[in-house]
Amino acid sequence: MGNIKNFFKNAFNDMKESAKAQHEVDKANFQAAKAEAKANWEEAKAMSNPQFFKISQQKKHDEMITEANDRIAAAQERIDNAKKGEINE
C-alpha cells in the first residue's frame, strides 16, 4: 500500500512542479506580449509626428535603393561573365 501512496505523492509533486514551471512561462509570455503592444503603440504614436514619418520613409527608400543597386551589380557581373563565356548555372 505504501508504494501506491508514494506513487501518487510523487505524481502530485511532479504536477505541482510542472504547473509552477508553466506559470513562469505564461508570465514571461505575458510580459513579452505586453512589451510588444507598448512598442507597437509607441511606434504608431511616433509615426503621427510628420518629422519622424519623413525620416522613417527616407530610411526605407535608402534601403530599397541599396537593394536595387546590389541587384544591378549582380546582374552586371552575370553580363560580364556571359560575355567572357563563363555562364554560371
TORPA-4810 file (N, C-alpha, C, O; in nm, 3 decimals):
<nodes>
NODE_1_0.083_-0.120_0.000_0.000_0.000_0.000_0.087_0.125_0.000_0.047_0.229_-0.052_M
NODE_2_0.207_0.115_0.059_0.297_0.229_0.066_0.347_0.271_-0.072_0.371_0.390_-0.096_G
NODE_3_0.364_0.174_-0.162_0.411_0.206_-0.296_0.310_0.290_-0.373_0.347_0.381_-0.447_N
NODE_4_0.183_0.258_-0.356_0.079_0.334_-0.425_0.074_0.476_-0.369_0.058_0.573_-0.444_I
NODE_5_0.087_0.487_-0.237_0.085_0.618_-0.173_0.202_0.704_-0.223_0.185_0.821_-0.255_K
NODE_6_0.320_0.644_-0.229_0.438_0.717_-0.278_0.424_0.753_-0.426_0.465_0.860_-0.470_N
NODE_7_0.365_0.660_-0.502_0.344_0.687_-0.644_0.259_0.812_-0.663_0.295_0.901_-0.740_F
NODE_8_0.146_0.818_-0.591_0.058_0.934_-0.604_0.122_1.061_-0.548_0.106_1.169_-0.603_F
NODE_9_0.195_1.046_-0.439_0.264_1.160_-0.380_0.364_1.218_-0.480_0.371_1.339_-0.500_K
NODE_10_0.443_1.130_-0.544_0.540_1.175_-0.644_0.471_1.235_-0.766_0.516_1.335_-0.822_N
NODE_11_0.361_1.172_-0.808_0.288_1.221_-0.924_0.234_1.362_-0.898_0.244_1.449_-0.984_A
NODE_12_0.176_1.383_-0.779_0.122_1.515_-0.747_0.233_1.619_-0.732_0.214_1.735_-0.769_F
NODE_13_0.347_1.579_-0.679_0.460_1.671_-0.670_0.510_1.709_-0.810_0.544_1.825_-0.835_N
NODE_14_0.515_1.611_-0.900_0.556_1.640_-1.038_0.459_1.736_-1.105_0.501_1.828_-1.175_D
NODE_15_0.328_1.714_-1.083_0.228_1.803_-1.142_0.242_1.945_-1.085_0.226_2.043_-1.157_M
NODE_16_0.270_1.953_-0.955_0.287_2.083_-0.891_0.406_2.158_-0.950_0.396_2.277_-0.980_K
NODE_17_0.517_2.088_-0.967_0.636_2.150_-1.026_0.612_2.191_-1.171_0.655_2.297_-1.216_E
NODE_18_0.541_2.104_-1.243_0.509_2.134_-1.382_0.420_2.258_-1.391_0.439_2.342_-1.479_S
NODE_19_0.323_2.269_-1.302_0.234_2.384_-1.300_0.311_2.512_-1.269_0.286_2.617_-1.329_A
NODE_20_0.406_2.504_-1.175_0.489_2.621_-1.143_0.571_2.663_-1.264_0.581_2.782_-1.295_K
NODE_21_0.631_2.566_-1.331_0.713_2.597_-1.448_0.627_2.659_-1.558_0.668_2.755_-1.623_A
NODE_22_0.508_2.603_-1.580_0.419_2.657_-1.683_0.375_2.798_-1.647_0.362_2.883_-1.734_Q
NODE_23_0.352_2.823_-1.519_0.315_2.958_-1.474_0.426_3.057_-1.506_0.398_3.169_-1.549_H
NODE_24_0.551_3.018_-1.485_0.663_3.106_-1.517_0.669_3.134_-1.667_0.696_3.248_-1.707_E
NODE_25_0.645_3.033_-1.749_0.644_3.050_-1.894_0.531_3.145_-1.934_0.551_3.237_-2.014_V
NODE_26_0.412_3.123_-1.877_0.298_3.208_-1.908_0.323_3.353_-1.867_0.288_3.446_-1.939_D
NODE_27_0.385_3.369_-1.751_0.415_3.503_-1.701_0.514_3.574_-1.795_0.497_3.692_-1.826_K
NODE_28_0.616_3.502_-1.839_0.715_3.561_-1.929_0.651_3.595_-2.064_0.679_3.701_-2.121_A
NODE_29_0.567_3.506_-2.116_0.499_3.533_-2.242_0.406_3.653_-2.232_0.396_3.732_-2.326_N
NODE_30_0.339_3.667_-2.118_0.251_3.782_-2.097_0.332_3.911_-2.096_0.291_4.010_-2.157_F
NODE_31_0.446_3.910_-2.027_0.531_4.030_-2.022_0.582_4.066_-2.162_0.590_4.183_-2.198_Q
NODE_32_0.617_3.963_-2.240_0.665_3.988_-2.377_0.554_4.047_-2.462_0.578_4.143_-2.536_A
NODE_33_0.433_3.994_-2.453_0.320_4.046_-2.530_0.288_4.189_-2.488_0.256_4.273_-2.572_A
NODE_34_0.297_4.216_-2.361_0.272_4.350_-2.308_0.376_4.449_-2.362_0.341_4.560_-2.402_K
NODE_35_0.502_4.409_-2.362_0.610_4.495_-2.412_0.594_4.519_-2.562_0.616_4.631_-2.610_A
NODE_36_0.557_4.415_-2.637_0.537_4.430_-2.781_0.421_4.523_-2.811_0.428_4.604_-2.904_E
NODE_37_0.314_4.513_-2.733_0.199_4.601_-2.753_0.239_4.747_-2.726_0.197_4.837_-2.799_A
NODE_38_0.318_4.768_-2.623_0.363_4.904_-2.592_0.454_4.956_-2.703_0.444_5.073_-2.741_K
NODE_39_0.541_4.871_-2.755_0.630_4.912_-2.865_0.547_4.949_-2.988_0.574_5.049_-3.054_A
NODE_40_0.445_4.867_-3.019_0.358_4.898_-3.132_0.288_5.032_-3.113_0.278_5.112_-3.206_N
NODE_41_0.240_5.057_-2.992_0.173_5.183_-2.961_0.269_5.301_-2.978_0.234_5.402_-3.039_W
NODE_42_0.389_5.288_-2.923_0.486_5.397_-2.932_0.526_5.424_-3.077_0.543_5.539_-3.117_E
NODE_43_0.541_5.317_-3.156_0.573_5.335_-3.298_0.460_5.405_-3.371_0.483_5.495_-3.452_E
NODE_44_0.337_5.364_-3.344_0.222_5.427_-3.409_0.211_5.573_-3.368_0.181_5.659_-3.451_A
NODE_45_0.236_5.601_-3.242_0.231_5.738_-3.193_0.341_5.822_-3.259_0.317_5.937_-3.298_K
NODE_46_0.459_5.765_-3.272_0.570_5.837_-3.333_0.544_5.863_-3.481_0.584_5.967_-3.535_A
NODE_47_0.478_5.768_-3.548_0.450_5.785_-3.691_0.354_5.901_-3.717_0.346_5.951_-3.829_M
NODE_48_0.279_5.943_-3.614_0.189_6.057_-3.632_0.267_6.189_-3.633_0.213_6.293_-3.671_S
NODE_49_0.393_6.183_-3.593_0.480_6.301_-3.599_0.536_6.309_-3.740_0.607_6.219_-3.783_N
NODE_50_0.505_6.415_-3.813_0.549_6.424_-3.953_0.700_6.414_-3.971_0.746_6.356_-4.069_P
NODE_51_0.777_6.469_-3.880_0.922_6.465_-3.892_0.973_6.321_-3.881_1.058_6.279_-3.960_Q
NODE_52_0.923_6.247_-3.785_0.964_6.108_-3.769_0.921_6.026_-3.889_0.996_5.942_-3.937_F
NODE_53_0.800_6.050_-3.937_0.749_5.977_-4.053_0.839_6.001_-4.173_0.870_5.908_-4.247_F
NODE_54_0.880_6.125_-4.194_0.967_6.159_-4.307_1.100_6.085_-4.296_1.149_6.030_-4.394_K
NODE_55_1.158_6.083_-4.177_1.286_6.014_-4.155_1.269_5.863_-4.179_1.354_5.800_-4.241_I
NODE_56_1.160_5.807_-4.129_1.133_5.665_-4.146_1.118_5.629_-4.293_1.174_5.530_-4.340_S
NODE_57_1.044_5.710_-4.366_1.024_5.685_-4.509_1.157_5.696_-4.584_1.183_5.615_-4.674_Q
NODE_58_1.240_5.794_-4.550_1.367_5.811_-4.617_1.457_5.691_-4.593_1.528_5.646_-4.684_Q
NODE_59_1.454_5.638_-4.470_1.534_5.519_-4.438_1.488_5.399_-4.522_1.571_5.326_-4.576_K
NODE_60_1.357_5.380_-4.534_1.305_5.271_-4.617_1.346_5.288_-4.762_1.386_5.192_-4.828_K
NODE_61_1.337_5.411_-4.812_1.376_5.437_-4.951_1.524_5.410_-4.973_1.563_5.352_-5.075_H
NODE_62_1.607_5.451_-4.877_1.751_5.427_-4.888_1.781_5.276_-4.891_1.867_5.231_-4.967_D
NODE_63_1.711_5.199_-4.808_1.732_5.054_-4.807_1.690_4.993_-4.940_1.757_4.902_-4.991_E
NODE_64_1.580_5.041_-4.997_1.532_4.988_-5.124_1.630_5.023_-5.237_1.654_4.941_-5.326_M
NODE_65_1.686_5.143_-5.234_1.784_5.183_-5.335_1.909_5.098_-5.324_1.965_5.054_-5.425_I
NODE_66_1.955_5.074_-5.201_2.073_4.990_-5.180_2.049_4.849_-5.233_2.136_4.792_-5.299_T
NODE_67_1.931_4.794_-5.206_1.898_4.661_-5.256_1.895_4.659_-5.408_1.944_4.565_-5.470_E
NODE_68_1.838_4.763_-5.469_1.833_4.769_-5.615_1.974_4.780_-5.674_2.003_4.718_-5.776_A
NODE_69_2.060_4.859_-5.610_2.198_4.872_-5.658_2.273_4.740_-5.649_2.353_4.707_-5.736_N
NODE_70_2.247_4.663_-5.543_2.309_4.530_-5.530_2.262_4.438_-5.643_2.341_4.363_-5.699_D
NODE_71_2.134_4.445_-5.675_2.082_4.363_-5.785_2.142_4.404_-5.917_2.172_4.319_-6.001_R
NODE_72_2.162_4.535_-5.937_2.224_4.584_-6.061_2.366_4.532_-6.072_2.408_4.486_-6.178_I
NODE_73_2.440_4.539_-5.961_2.579_4.492_-5.962_2.585_4.342_-5.991_2.671_4.298_-6.067_A
NODE_74_2.495_4.263_-5.932_2.493_4.120_-5.957_2.459_4.091_-6.103_2.518_4.001_-6.164_A
NODE_75_2.364_4.166_-6.160_2.327_4.146_-6.300_2.443_4.184_-6.392_2.468_4.116_-6.491_A
NODE_76_2.513_4.292_-6.359_2.627_4.334_-6.441_2.737_4.229_-6.438_2.802_4.203_-6.540_Q
NODE_77_2.758_4.168_-6.321_2.858_4.062_-6.310_2.819_3.943_-6.398_2.904_3.885_-6.465_E
NODE_78_2.692_3.908_-6.399_2.645_3.799_-6.484_2.664_3.834_-6.631_2.702_3.748_-6.711_R
NODE_79_2.637_3.961_-6.668_2.655_4.005_-6.807_2.802_3.992_-6.847_2.835_3.940_-6.953_I
NODE_80_2.889_4.042_-6.758_3.033_4.036_-6.787_3.080_3.891_-6.802_3.159_3.860_-6.891_D
NODE_81_3.032_3.803_-6.713_3.071_3.661_-6.721_3.019_3.597_-6.848_3.087_3.516_-6.911_N
NODE_82_2.897_3.634_-6.888_2.841_3.577_-7.011_2.921_3.622_-7.133_2.941_3.544_-7.226_A
NODE_83_2.966_3.747_-7.132_3.047_3.797_-7.243_3.181_3.726_-7.252_3.237_3.712_-7.360_K
NODE_84_3.233_3.682_-7.138_3.360_3.609_-7.134_3.339_3.460_-7.165_3.436_3.386_-7.182_K
NODE_85_3.216_3.417_-7.173_3.186_3.278_-7.197_3.181_3.197_-7.071_3.187_3.074_-7.076_G
NODE_86_3.170_3.262_-6.956_3.163_3.194_-6.827_3.021_3.203_-6.774_2.989_3.292_-6.696_E
NODE_87_2.938_3.112_-6.816_2.799_3.115_-6.771_2.783_3.025_-6.650_2.812_2.906_-6.656_I
NODE_88_2.736_3.084_-6.543_2.710_3.008_-6.419_2.564_2.969_-6.414_2.475_3.053_-6.432_N
NODE_89_2.540_2.844_-6.388_2.400_2.799_-6.379_2.359_2.783_-6.237_2.245_2.746_-6.210_E
</nodes>
